[in-house]
């Protein structure tokens, strides 16, 4: 069970000191002491920890060349050793993960299973390799020992052996002079897997390998050449991400295009974006795309017409929702009256697509062209030149930082479910008021308002006395229609490309 290697910089920071000490090759290295000594020694050689970029939770995107054709991978890693990797080659999807206790995989039919023996060891050791604290005494899953040097291409290399709970071992060949890992070797149940590391770059002042070539004697794992394309630091990766999926969640969406959908026509009104949704195979009805909503909803009358039965606390779960080439399963919907929303839009609206919908997929919106696309978040890489914004979530609503008059930042909620943009009572409002009056005006017009470095023309912010959700205001559809948007909740990012 082979999965892509990503952050070797973490390992190089920890192992160089361990590999260089005189030690009985058969003696296990004390995990905590060895890590602390090696890390201190290596950081000291680099000039001190203040010059090294801290590595926290992160997502690694990359591409693959394999016998089955080109592909891509996405690895999600946290420093305590938890790990999840998704690889797509053609129509084949491989998923493996480690939650700190159990290694798991999802097979081609979508059924999850817990791994054991050498299969589990392979995933645990790969997670350890990519985690900055794989030798942390508080974790204590993977042990380490040094071994006699080995020769690679005529040159001697130090060797460190990682030992998994099941007894499986991964050997690391280290270039101690440069602090780099040149090769990893794992002997699994079905054969030996060898990964050579190339094309080192730096993150901060630590080395990072960007190219890997993996060969295996296991016929199920042909030669693969991988390239890291991008690493996104993330504020937080949720615990649920690393747990073994349930059988239902393992197959929660399917895209007709493999990892993307074809064009899906949408309706862009003054106050809402409407998406055609088919419930359990019926004729499509209109759902409003609402980034300001936490949960997705369905109108009570629409639920009754679709034959949905409420499951306590006014919730219902259709067998499937289809939007163009996207099929969604197991998406709970709150059942509520939405007649006011229909009246405001001037046409029937059967439901809302909120946070629990948007968090499953990457959504690309072309509001001027009235179309959208969906992408599988496991393999998506943003290809455009738009500005990138980091998202922070408050009760499921995404929030971004915008800049008013070149020097006044404010955290605004993204709200595609309303037309107008608002500003609340607070420091930003007072900074933008041009006189000393105590009463805020009904409307504020900043001289310059920028989002991801892109100026928003003729922006008008309506004053709202009721502050909501720890934000300076809300940015509504009248602003976002000037941009092409790509929303990826899984990496807490939105990309905005100004269209004028």
C-alpha positions in Angstrom: 0.0 0.0 0.0 2.1 2.9 -1.3 1.1 6.5 -1.0 2.8 9.8 -2.0 5.7 11.1 0.0 5.5 14.8 0.9 7.3 16.7 3.6 10.7 15.3 4.0 11.9 18.6 5.6 10.3 17.5 8.9 12.3 14.3 8.9 15.5 15.9 7.8 15.2 18.3 10.8 14.8 15.4 13.2 17.0 12.6 12.0 20.3 14.1 11.1 21.6 14.2 14.7 20.3 10.6 15.4 22.0 9.2 12.4 25.3 10.8 13.2 25.8 9.5 16.8 27.8 6.4 17.6 25.4 3.7 18.6 25.0 -0.1 18.7 23.1 -0.8 15.4 20.8 -3.1 17.2 19.8 -0.7 20.0 16.6 1.3 19.7 16.9 5.0 19.9 15.0 6.5 22.9 12.2 8.3 21.0 11.7 11.5 22.9 15.4 12.1 23.8 16.6 11.3 20.2 14.1 13.7 18.6 14.9 16.5 21.0 18.7 16.1 20.5 18.5 15.8 16.7 16.1 18.8 16.3 18.2 21.1 18.5 21.4 20.1 16.7 19.9 20.6 13.2 18.3 23.9 14.0 21.5 25.2 15.6 23.3 24.4 12.4 20.8 26.4 10.4 21.3 29.5 12.6 18.6 29.1 15.2 14.9 28.2 15.2 13.9 31.8 14.6 14.9 31.5 11.0 12.9 28.3 10.3 9.3 28.4 9.1 7.1 26.6 11.6 5.4 23.6 10.0 1.8 23.0 11.2 -1.2 21.3 9.5 -0.9 21.4 5.8 -2.2 20.1 2.5 0.1 19.0 -0.3 -1.0 18.9 -3.9 0.9 17.1 -6.6 0.9 15.3 -10.0 1.8 11.7 -10.9 3.1 9.9 -14.0 2.3 6.2 -13.8 1.8 3.3 -16.2 -2.0 3.8 -15.9 -1.6 7.4 -17.2 -1.2 10.8 -15.6 -2.8 11.5 -12.2 -2.8 13.6 -9.2 -2.6 13.3 -5.4 -3.5 15.3 -2.3 -2.1 14.6 1.1 -3.4 16.1 4.4 -1.0 16.0 7.3 -0.9 17.3 10.9 2.2 17.4 13.0 1.0 14.7 15.5 1.2 12.0 12.8 -2.3 11.8 11.5 -2.5 11.6 7.7 -4.8 11.1 4.8 -3.8 10.7 1.1 -6.0 10.6 -2.0 -4.5 9.5 -5.4 -6.4 9.6 -8.7 -5.0 7.9 -11.8 -7.5 7.7 -14.7 -10.7 6.4 -13.2 -9.0 4.7 -10.2 -9.1 6.4 -6.8 -6.9 5.3 -3.9 -7.5 6.6 -0.4 -5.5 5.7 2.7 -5.3 7.3 6.1 -4.0 7.1 9.7 -6.0 8.5 12.6 -3.2 8.1 15.2 -4.4 4.6 16.1 -5.7 2.8 13.0 -4.5 2.8 9.4 -7.3 2.4 6.8 -8.1 2.4 3.1 -11.1 2.7 0.9 -11.3 0.1 -1.9 -12.4 0.7 -5.5 -16.0 -0.1 -4.6 -16.1 2.6 -2.0 -16.0 0.3 1.0 -13.6 1.3 3.8 -11.6 -1.2 5.8 -9.1 -1.2 8.6 -5.6 -2.3 7.6 -3.4 -4.7 9.6 0.0 -6.3 9.4 2.5 -4.9 6.9 -0.2 -3.0 5.0 -0.9 -1.0 8.2 2.8 -0.6 8.8 3.3 1.0 5.4 0.7 3.6 6.1 1.8 4.3 9.6 5.4 4.7 8.6 4.5 6.9 5.7 2.5 9.1 8.1 5.5 9.2 10.4 7.8 10.2 7.6 5.5 13.1 6.8 4.9 14.3 10.3 7.3 16.6 12.1 6.8 14.8 15.4 7.1 11.2 14.4 9.6 10.6 17.2 7.7 12.6 19.8 7.6 10.7 23.1 4.0 11.8 23.6 2.9 10.0 20.5 5.2 7.0 20.9 3.9 4.9 18.0 6.9 4.8 15.7 10.4 3.9 17.2 13.7 4.5 15.6 17.2 3.0 15.6 20.4 3.6 13.6 21.9 1.0 11.3 25.2 0.5 9.5 25.8 2.9 6.6 24.8 1.8 3.1 26.1 2.7 -0.3 24.0 4.4 -3.0 25.6 5.2 -6.4 29.0 4.6 -5.0 28.5 7.0 -2.1 28.1 6.1 1.6 24.9 7.2 3.4 23.8 7.1 7.0 20.8 4.9 7.7 17.9 5.4 10.1 15.3 2.7 10.6 11.7 3.6 11.5 9.9 0.8 13.2 6.1 0.5 13.1 3.9 -1.0 15.9 3.5 -4.2 13.9 7.3 -4.6 13.5 7.5 -3.4 9.9 10.6 -1.2 9.2 11.3 1.6 6.7 15.0 2.4 6.1 16.0 6.0 5.3 19.2 6.7 3.6 20.4 10.1 4.7 22.9 12.6 3.3 24.1 13.9 6.7 26.2 16.7 5.1 23.2 18.3 3.4 20.5 17.0 5.8 18.6 15.3 3.0 16.8 12.0 2.6 17.9 10.3 -0.6 16.0 7.1 -0.5 13.4 5.2 1.6 12.9 1.4 1.5 10.0 -0.5 2.8 9.6 -4.3 2.7 5.9 -5.1 2.7 3.8 -8.2 2.5 3.8 -8.2 -1.3 7.3 -7.0 -2.0 9.8 -4.1 -1.6 8.9 -0.5 -2.3 11.8 1.9 -3.0 11.4 5.7 -3.3 14.2 8.0 -4.5 13.9 11.7 -3.7 15.1 14.4 -6.1 14.9 18.1 -6.8 15.2 19.6 -3.3 14.0 23.1 -2.6 13.7 25.0 0.6 10.8 26.0 2.8 12.2 28.6 5.2 15.7 27.1 5.5 14.7 23.5 5.6 15.1 21.2 2.5 12.0 19.9 0.7 12.0 17.3 -2.0 9.7 18.0 -4.9 10.2 14.9 -7.1 9.9 11.3 -6.1 10.2 8.1 -8.1 8.7 5.0 -6.5 9.3 1.4 -7.7 7.9 -1.7 -6.2 8.2 -5.5 -6.8 4.4 -5.7 -6.0 2.7 -5.9 -9.4 -0.2 -3.9 -7.9 2.0 -0.9 -7.4 3.8 0.0 -10.7 6.5 2.6 -11.0 5.3 6.1 -10.2 6.9 9.5 -10.6 5.5 12.2 -8.5 5.9 16.0 -8.3 4.8 18.3 -5.4 3.1 21.3 -7.0 1.9 23.3 -4.0 1.7 23.2 -0.2 -1.0 25.0 1.6 -0.6 25.7 5.3 -4.0 25.2 7.0 -5.1 26.7 10.3 -6.8 23.5 11.3 -7.6 20.1 9.8 -10.7 18.6 11.5 -10.4 15.3 13.4 -13.1 13.7 11.3 -10.9 14.0 8.2 -8.5 11.3 9.4 -10.9 8.8 10.9 -11.9 5.7 8.9 -14.9 6.7 6.7 -18.2 5.0 7.1 -19.4 3.0 4.1 -21.9 5.7 3.3 -19.5 8.7 3.6 -16.9 6.9 1.5 -19.2 7.4 -1.5 -20.8 10.7 -0.7 -20.4 12.2 -4.2 -19.7 11.2 -7.8 -18.8 13.4 -10.7 -19.5 12.3 -14.3 -16.3 13.8 -15.4 -14.2 11.8 -13.0 -12.7 14.6 -10.8 -14.8 17.5 -12.3 -18.2 18.3 -13.6 -19.1 19.7 -17.0 -20.7 23.2 -17.3 -23.8 23.6 -15.2 -26.1 26.4 -16.1 -27.2 28.6 -13.1 -29.6 31.6 -12.7 -28.0 34.7 -11.2 -30.7 37.0 -9.8 -30.2 40.3 -8.0 -30.3 38.7 -4.6 -29.5 35.1 -5.1 -27.7 32.4 -7.2 -30.1 29.6 -8.1 -28.9 26.1 -8.9 -31.0 23.3 -10.5 -31.2 20.3 -8.1 -32.9 17.0 -8.8 -34.1 15.3 -5.6 -34.1 11.5 -5.9 -34.4 11.6 -9.7 -37.3 14.0 -9.9 -37.5 17.1 -12.2 -35.0 19.8 -11.1 -36.1 22.5 -8.7 -34.2 25.7 -7.7 -31.9 25.8 -4.7 -30.2 29.0 -3.7 -26.4 28.8 -3.1 -25.9 30.5 0.2 -22.4 30.8 1.7 -23.9 32.6 4.7 -26.0 29.5 5.7 -24.5 26.8 8.0 -26.8 23.9 7.1 -28.4 23.1 3.8 -32.2 23.4 3.8 -35.3 22.3 2.0 -38.7 24.0 2.0 -41.3 22.0 4.0 -43.7 21.9 1.0 -40.9 20.9 -1.4 -39.9 18.1 1.0 -43.5 16.8 1.1 -43.7 16.8 -2.7 -40.5 14.9 -2.9 -41.8 12.3 -0.4 -39.0 13.0 2.1 -39.7 12.0 5.7 -38.4 14.2 8.5 -35.9 12.4 10.8 -36.5 14.2 14.2 -35.7 17.9 14.7 -37.1 18.6 11.2 -34.3 17.0 9.2 -34.5 14.8 6.1 -31.8 13.0 4.0 -32.7 12.3 0.3 -31.2 9.2 -1.3 -29.5 11.5 -3.8 -29.3 15.1 -5.0 -28.1 15.6 -8.6 -26.8 18.9 -10.0 -25.8 18.5 -13.6 -23.0 15.9 -13.6 -22.7 15.8 -9.8 -24.5 13.3 -7.7 -24.5 13.8 -3.9 -25.6 11.2 -1.3 -26.1 11.5 2.4 -26.5 15.2 2.6 -28.8 16.1 5.5 -31.3 18.9 4.9 -33.1 21.0 7.5 -36.8 21.1 6.7 -38.1 24.7 7.1 -40.6 27.0 5.5 -38.8 29.1 2.8 -41.8 31.1 1.5 -40.2 34.5 2.4 -37.1 33.6 0.4 -39.3 32.7 -2.6 -41.2 36.0 -2.3 -38.0 38.0 -2.2 -36.6 36.2 -5.3 -39.9 36.5 -7.2 -39.9 32.7 -8.0 -40.2 29.4 -6.1 -37.0 28.4 -4.2 -37.1 24.8 -2.9 -34.0 24.9 -0.7 -30.6 26.3 0.2 -27.2 24.8 -0.3 -25.0 25.8 2.7 -21.8 24.9 4.5 -22.4 21.1 4.6 -22.8 21.1 0.8 -19.9 23.5 0.0 -17.5 21.7 2.3 -17.7 18.5 0.2 -16.5 20.0 -3.1 -14.6 22.7 -4.8 -17.0 25.2 -6.4 -16.1 27.3 -9.4 -18.5 30.2 -10.1 -18.7 32.3 -13.3 -21.5 34.7 -12.3 -21.3 36.7 -15.5 -21.5 33.6 -17.7 -24.2 32.1 -15.4 -22.4 28.8 -15.1 -20.6 26.7 -12.4 -18.3 23.7 -12.1 -17.7 21.2 -9.3 -14.3 19.6 -8.7 -13.2 16.8 -6.4 -11.3 18.5 -3.6 -8.9 15.5 -3.3 -7.2 16.4 -6.5 -8.0 20.1 -7.3 -5.3 22.6 -7.9 -6.2 26.2 -8.7 -4.9 26.9 -12.2 -5.7 30.7 -12.5 -4.1 34.0 -11.7 -6.6 35.3 -9.2 -5.9 36.6 -5.8 -6.0 34.1 -2.9 -7.8 34.6 0.4 -7.6 32.5 3.5 -11.0 31.7 5.0 -12.0 31.6 8.7 -15.3 30.1 9.6 -17.8 31.4 12.1 -20.7 29.1 12.7 -20.3 27.7 9.2 -20.1 31.1 7.5 -16.8 31.9 5.7 -15.0 35.2 6.6 -12.3 37.0 4.7 -10.2 40.1 5.3 -10.8 43.1 3.0 -9.1 46.5 3.1 -10.8 49.9 3.1 -9.1 53.1 2.1 -5.7 51.3 1.8 -5.1 51.0 5.5 -8.3 49.8 7.4 -8.7 46.0 7.5 -12.0 44.4 8.3 -13.2 40.8 8.5 -16.2 40.4 6.3 -18.5 37.4 5.9 -19.0 36.1 2.3 -22.7 36.1 1.7 -24.0 35.0 -1.7 -27.5 34.8 -0.3 -28.1 38.6 -0.3 -27.6 41.4 -2.7 -26.4 44.2 -0.5 -23.2 44.6 1.5 -23.3 45.8 5.1 -21.1 47.2 7.7 -21.7 46.9 11.5 -20.9 49.1 14.4 -17.2 48.9 15.2 -13.7 50.2 14.7 -13.8 49.9 10.9 -17.1 51.9 10.7 -15.7 54.7 12.9 -12.5 54.8 10.9 -14.5 55.3 7.6 -16.8 58.0 9.0 -15.6 61.4 7.7 -17.0 63.5 10.4 -17.2 63.4 14.2 -20.9 62.7 14.4 -22.0 60.0 16.8 -24.8 58.6 14.6 -23.6 56.4 11.7 -24.9 57.3 8.3 -27.2 54.9 6.5 -24.6 54.3 3.8 -20.8 54.3 3.8 -18.9 54.7 0.5 -15.2 53.9 1.0 -12.8 55.7 -1.3 -11.1 52.4 -2.1 -12.1 48.9 -1.1 -10.0 45.9 -2.0 -10.4 42.2 -1.8 -7.2 40.1 -2.4 -5.6 43.3 -3.9 -8.5 43.8 -6.4 -10.4 47.0 -6.1 -14.2 46.8 -5.9 -15.7 49.7 -7.9 -18.5 52.0 -6.5 -19.0 50.0 -3.3 -21.7 51.1 -1.0 -21.9 49.6 2.5 -25.3 49.8 4.3 -25.1 50.4 8.0 -26.6 47.6 10.2 -27.0 48.3 13.9 -27.1 44.5 14.7 -23.6 43.0 14.6 -23.4 39.4 13.6 -20.9 36.6 14.0 -17.8 38.5 15.0 -17.4 40.3 11.7 -17.1 43.9 10.4 -19.9 43.3 7.9 -21.1 41.2 5.0 -20.1 41.3 1.4 -23.1 40.4 -0.8 -23.8 39.3 -4.3 -23.6 42.9 -5.8 -19.9 42.8 -5.1 -19.1 39.2 -5.9 -20.7 39.4 -9.4 -17.6 41.4 -10.4 -15.4 38.3 -9.8 -14.9 34.8 -10.9 -14.8 32.7 -7.7 -13.3 29.4 -6.7 -14.3 28.2 -3.2 -12.4 25.4 -1.6 -13.5 24.9 2.0 -11.2 21.9 2.5 -8.1 24.0 2.3 -9.8 27.1 3.7 -9.2 29.2 0.6 -11.2 31.3 -1.9 -9.6 32.6 -5.2 -11.1 35.7 -6.7 -10.4 37.0 -10.2 -11.7 40.4 -11.1 -13.8 40.6 -14.2 -14.7 44.3 -14.2 
